[in-house]
Amino acid sequence: MSKKLITDELINERLEAKGFGEKQINDEDLAKEAVLKHFNVEFTDQWTNNADFYVYEESTADGYSVFIATYDQNSVNVNENVYYYDSDLGDTLEEHIRYSNGDEENPEIIYVDDLYQQFIDDAIVQLFEYLAERFEEEVIDELQDEGYVYDETKTEAGIINEEKMEKWKQNILK
């Protein structure tokens, strides 16, 4: 009786079905779509009072630009919601998306005044890496539960390896 082997191709096939395989690694738009779909989040650049989170630029009285990231645009706390550098917004946005509570029928709405900001890409990269690693572990566990085993010459399939993920990060962060 031949063994059913866990291969990179098999893992990738299952990951792509979940939206986190090589196809998505190589396509920035597909990766972003997969992350936003997983967390049931939508971005908009159309101002609304009904957004769940707001990220936008404001000017100070003396003409400096600052960035606001808040749940309530009517109650901005300078110590917690105002950022001098937009590079700090990626972590804030990533955290909000990760812990959002949208669902398919009522997605979480995030207002961003400019949808082409680097901090959005930074957040998506962090979340894609997190989800790809998580789903890879899940796929391997599922395959093992189905009776698949690793080839003795390999210790781990590792389809979403460091090299591929680094290549993807470099492409998306250009």
C-alpha positions as CSV (number, residue, x, y, z in Angstrom):
1,M,0.0,0.0,0.0
2,S,1.4,3.4,-1.0
3,K,1.6,6.2,1.4
4,K,-0.3,9.4,0.8
5,L,2.4,12.0,1.0
6,I,2.2,15.6,2.1
7,T,3.8,17.7,-0.7
8,D,4.3,21.4,-1.3
9,E,1.9,21.2,-4.2
10,L,-0.8,19.6,-2.1
11,I,-0.4,22.1,0.7
12,N,-0.4,25.0,-1.8
13,E,-3.6,23.7,-3.5
14,R,-5.4,23.7,-0.1
15,L,-3.9,27.1,0.8
16,E,-5.1,28.6,-2.5
17,A,-8.6,27.3,-1.8
18,K,-8.5,29.2,1.5
19,G,-7.1,32.3,-0.3
20,F,-3.5,32.2,1.1
21,G,-1.4,30.2,-1.4
22,E,1.3,31.0,-3.9
23,K,-1.2,32.6,-6.3
24,Q,-2.2,35.1,-3.6
25,I,1.5,35.7,-2.6
26,N,2.2,36.7,-6.2
27,D,-0.8,39.0,-6.6
28,E,-1.1,42.0,-4.3
29,D,-4.8,42.5,-5.0
30,L,-5.7,38.9,-4.4
31,A,-3.7,39.0,-1.1
32,K,-5.5,42.1,0.0
33,E,-8.9,40.7,-1.0
34,A,-8.2,37.5,1.0
35,V,-7.3,39.4,4.1
36,L,-10.2,41.8,4.0
37,K,-12.6,38.9,3.3
38,H,-11.3,36.8,6.1
39,F,-11.8,39.6,8.6
40,N,-15.0,40.9,7.0
41,V,-13.6,44.4,6.6
42,E,-14.1,47.0,3.9
43,F,-12.2,50.2,3.3
44,T,-13.8,53.4,2.0
45,D,-12.6,56.8,1.2
46,Q,-16.1,58.3,1.3
47,W,-16.7,60.0,4.6
48,T,-19.5,58.5,6.7
49,N,-20.5,58.9,10.2
50,N,-21.2,55.2,10.4
51,A,-17.7,53.9,9.9
52,D,-16.3,51.6,12.6
53,F,-12.8,53.1,12.5
54,Y,-11.3,56.3,10.9
55,V,-7.8,57.0,9.7
56,Y,-7.3,60.4,8.2
57,E,-4.9,63.4,8.0
58,E,-5.6,66.7,9.8
59,S,-3.7,70.0,10.0
60,T,-2.7,71.6,13.3
61,A,-3.3,75.3,14.0
62,D,0.3,76.1,13.0
63,G,0.2,74.1,9.7
64,Y,1.7,70.8,10.6
65,S,0.1,67.5,9.4
66,V,-0.9,64.9,11.9
67,F,-2.8,61.6,11.5
68,I,-5.9,60.5,13.4
69,A,-6.8,56.9,14.0
70,T,-9.9,56.6,16.1
71,Y,-13.1,54.7,16.7
72,D,-15.1,57.9,17.3
73,Q,-14.3,60.9,15.2
74,N,-16.3,63.1,17.6
75,S,-14.0,62.2,20.5
76,V,-10.3,62.3,19.5
77,N,-7.9,61.8,22.3
78,V,-4.6,63.5,21.5
79,N,-2.5,61.0,23.5
80,E,-4.1,57.9,22.0
81,N,-5.4,58.8,18.6
82,V,-3.0,61.4,17.1
83,Y,0.1,60.3,15.2
84,Y,2.9,62.6,14.0
85,Y,4.2,60.0,11.6
86,D,2.0,58.0,9.2
87,S,4.5,55.1,9.4
88,D,3.0,54.3,12.9
89,L,-0.5,53.8,11.4
90,G,0.2,50.4,9.9
91,D,0.4,48.7,13.3
92,T,-2.7,50.5,14.6
93,L,-4.7,49.6,11.5
94,E,-3.4,46.0,11.6
95,E,-4.5,45.7,15.2
96,H,-7.9,47.1,14.5
97,I,-8.5,44.7,11.6
98,R,-7.3,41.7,13.5
99,Y,-9.7,42.3,16.3
100,S,-12.6,43.7,14.2
101,N,-16.0,42.0,14.6
102,G,-17.6,42.4,11.2
103,D,-19.4,39.6,9.5
104,E,-20.4,38.9,5.9
105,E,-23.7,40.7,6.1
106,N,-22.4,43.6,8.1
107,P,-18.7,44.1,7.4
108,E,-16.5,46.4,9.5
109,I,-16.2,49.7,7.7
110,I,-12.9,51.5,7.9
111,Y,-12.7,55.1,6.6
112,V,-9.3,56.0,5.2
113,D,-9.0,59.4,3.5
114,D,-6.5,58.0,0.9
115,L,-6.8,54.3,0.0
116,Y,-3.3,54.3,-1.5
117,Q,-1.3,54.9,1.7
118,Q,1.7,52.8,2.5
119,F,0.4,52.1,6.0
120,I,-2.5,50.1,4.5
121,D,-0.1,47.9,2.6
122,D,2.0,47.5,5.7
123,A,-1.1,46.3,7.7
124,I,-2.2,43.9,4.9
125,V,1.3,42.4,4.7
126,Q,1.4,41.7,8.5
127,L,-2.1,40.2,8.4
128,F,-1.4,38.1,5.3
129,E,1.8,36.6,6.9
130,Y,-0.1,35.9,10.1
131,L,-3.0,34.2,8.3
132,A,-0.8,32.3,5.8
133,E,1.2,30.8,8.6
134,R,-1.9,29.9,10.6
135,F,-3.6,28.3,7.6
136,E,-0.5,26.4,6.6
137,E,-0.5,24.8,10.0
138,E,-4.2,24.1,9.7
139,V,-3.8,22.5,6.3
140,I,-1.0,20.3,7.4
141,D,-3.0,19.1,10.5
142,E,-6.0,18.4,8.2
143,L,-3.8,16.4,5.8
144,Q,-2.3,14.4,8.7
145,D,-5.8,13.7,10.0
146,E,-6.7,12.4,6.5
147,G,-3.8,9.9,6.7
148,Y,-1.2,11.9,4.8
149,V,2.4,11.7,6.0
150,Y,5.6,13.6,5.2
151,D,8.2,12.0,2.9
152,E,11.0,10.6,5.1
153,T,13.5,12.8,3.1
154,K,11.7,15.9,4.3
155,T,11.0,17.1,7.8
156,E,8.4,19.7,6.8
157,A,6.8,20.8,3.6
158,G,6.9,24.5,4.3
159,I,5.1,25.9,1.2
160,I,4.9,29.4,2.8
161,N,8.5,29.5,3.5
162,E,10.5,32.6,4.5
163,E,12.0,33.1,1.1
164,K,8.6,33.3,-0.7
165,M,7.1,35.5,2.0
166,E,10.1,37.9,1.8
167,K,9.7,38.1,-2.0
168,W,6.0,38.9,-1.6
169,K,6.7,41.6,1.0
170,Q,9.3,43.2,-1.2
171,N,6.8,43.3,-4.2
172,I,3.9,44.7,-2.2
173,L,6.0,47.3,-0.4
174,K,7.5,48.8,-3.5
